[in-house]
Amino acid sequence: MTSSLQGKVALVTGASSGIGEATARALAGAGAAVALAARRTERLHALRDELEAAGARVHVLPLDVTDEQAVADAVRSTVDALGRIDILVNNAGLMLLGPVEGADTTDWTRMMDTNVMGLMYMTHAALPHLLENAGTVVQISSIAARVVGRGSAVYNASKFAVNGFSEGLRQEVTERGVRVVVIEPGTVETELRDHITHAPSKAAITERVAKIRQLQGEDIAAAVLYAVTAPAHATVNEIFIRPTDQA
């Protein structure tokens, strides 16, 4: 275990699988205490046991980021248990693809509530602590914030919103020592696609990604770690990472 983040506390949402789980491992491996937030608490407990066995301090947070009060409570619980918050990783998200015509608009609500409002609730609740500690907020965005695809209009909209919010936040807090980092992955081998309800869209993306070497959660976690361990005077504001095979 290295110690570049010794004494720091990180709160990671969506930590029960994929990018969030890998990021929690990477931050703990660098010496940070970690608060693990997600809805699937049984997975969080298993990860906690693993990280604690390696010497990390870990706090488990059952959390639905769309619940603003629960978000505020989770931030308070983290500070009570671990003493502070230096790093917030907003990773919780949904990718529910499908055309606008004939869409089940409940998918839209679920995506916007999680990808946008949940991320903003978390940022708002943690910001006083990040300002106090000259901390870092990491937003897990997407290639979808740069490249619009047919059949993903609302997902694109949610990720464009993340990037716009993050740049506005950066301008507000950068002169007060808080770093705002946006990570934009291309295709990653995660569970995101499992939740797509529009069958043709799910089939199409499954066929497409089967032809490439997908990024792994650990690839994105390495990018997060690089950004949060940069010298305090330097901010890695944006990292765009995609599979070599992705056209």
N, C-alpha and C positions, 0 to 999 in steps of 0.2 A: 504494500500500500504506500503510495506517495503522499506527500503532505502539502502540496501547493495550495490546497483549500482548507488547511487546518484552521479550526476556529470559526469557519464559515458555516452558515445554515442555509440549505436549499429546500424549497418547497416545489414539488413536481406534481402537476396534475396529469391524469391519464396514465398513472404509473403502474397500472396492473398488467400492461402488455406492451409489446412493440417498442416504439421510440421512447416512450416514457419510462418503461422498465429499464431499457438499456442506458438511458440518461441517468437514472437514479444510481445504477451500478457505477457508472463512470465518475459521477460526482462523489459518491461515497469512497470510491477507490482513490480519489485525489485528496481525501481527508475531510470532506464536508460531512456534517450531520445532515440527514435528509428526512423530510416529511413527505410521506407517500400518500397521495390523494387519488381516489377513484371510487367508483360505485361497487366494484367487485372486491370486497374486502378480503375474501378468502385468498385471493391471489396476492394481495398486499401483505397479508400475514406470512405467507410463504417467502416472499421477497425480504421482508423484515428479518425473518429467521436467518436467511442466507447472509444478509449484510451484517447483522449483529455478530454472526459467527466469525466474520472477517474483521471485526473490531469497530464497526461503525455505530454511531448513535442514530437511532431510527424512531420515527413517530408515525403511526398509522392514522389516516384520516378518511373515514367513509364520507364521500362527497359527491354530490351532484352539482356541477358548477353553474347550472341554470337557476339554482336557488340562491338568491342574493344573501339572505340571512345565513344560510349554511356556509357560504363562502366567507362571510365576516367571522363566523364562529370558528371556521377552520384556521384562518389566519391567527386569531386570538389563541387558539389551542396550540398552534405551532410555537408561538412566542412563549406561552406558558411552559411548554414541555422542553423546548430546545434553547430558549433564551433570546432569540433574535431571528430575523430573516435578512439574508444578504443576497440571495438569488431566488428569483421566481421563474420557473419554467412552465409556461402556458402551453401544454401539449394536448389536453383533452380536445377531441374533435370528432366530427362525423363527415363522411363523404357519401351522400345519398344522390347518386347520379340519375339522370333521366331528363327527357325533353320537357319543355314548358307546356306544350300542348297536352292536355289530358292529364296533367300531373296530379299526384296526390299531394295537396299543398300542406298536409301535416308534415311531410318530409321537409318542406321548406322551413316551417316553424322550428322543427327539431334542430335543423342545421344552423339556422341563424341564432337560435337561443344558445346553442352550445359553442359554435365556432366564434361568434361575435360577442354576444352579451355575456356569456360565461367568461370569456377571456377578459372582457372589460371589467366585469365584477371583480375578478381575481386581481387584476392590476390595480384597481381603485382601492381595494381593501388592503393590499400589501404595500402600497406606495408610501405611506408614512414611515414604514420600517425601512424601505429601500432608501428613502431620502435621509433618514437618520444614519444609515450605515454606508452611504455611498455605494449602493448595491447595483445589481444588474437584473433586468427583466428580459427573458428570452421568449420570443413568440415563435412557436412552430407554425409557420405559414405553409406555403406550397408553391410549386411551379404554377399552380392554378391562379396565383396572384399575378402572374406575368403573361401566361399563354392561355387564351380562352379556347375551349374546345366545345364542339357540338355535343349537346346532351349533358352539359355540366354547367349551365348558365347560373344556377343558384349557388352551387358550390364555388364557382368562380367569384360570384358576388360576395360571398362570405369571406373569401381569402383576400380579395381586393380591399374589403373593409378592414381586415386585420392590418394590412400594410399601411393603409391610410391613417388609422388610429395610432399605429406605432410611430409613424413619422411625426404626427402632431404631438404625441407624448414626448418624443425625443427632444423636440424643440422647446418644450416646457421645462424639462428637467436636466438637460445635459450640462448646463452651466452650474448645476447644483451637485454634480458628481455622479448622477445616476446614468448608467449605460443602458441603452435600448438596442437589443439585438433581434434581428429577424432572420430565421432560418427557413429557406425555401427548398424543400426536397422535391425531387422528381419521384419516380416510381419506387416505392419502398415495399418490401415484403412484410406487410402488417395485416391486422384483422379488419382494417377499414372497409375493404371491399366486401366482406362477409355481410355487411348490414345493408347493402343496396337492395331496395325493394322492387325496382323496375327491372324485370327479368332480362329483357333484351340488352339493356345497358350493362347489367352485371355480366352477361355472357360475352359481350363485346370486349369489355376491359379484361376479363379473365383470359380470353384468347390472345389479346394483344400483349399482356405482360408475360405470358408464357414463353414468348419468343426472345426475351431479353434477360440479362443477368441483373436482377433487381438489387437495389440498395438494401442493406440490412439496418436494423435499428441501431446497431453499434456504429455504423458509418455516420449517422446523424448525431449520435451521442458524442462522437469524437469531435464533430464540428462545434457542438455546444461547449464542450470542455475547452477547446481552443479559444473560443470567444470569452468565456468567463475567467480564464486564467491569463488573459492579456494584461500588460501593465496598466495600472490605474489611469494613466494619462492617455491611453489608447483605447478606442472603441471600435470593435469589429461590428459595424452596424448591420451588415447584410451578408449572408452566405447563401449562394445558389448552388445546390449540389444535385446532380442527377446521374443516372447510370450512363456509363460510357456508350452503351448500346442504344440509348433512347434518342431517337431522331428529333 
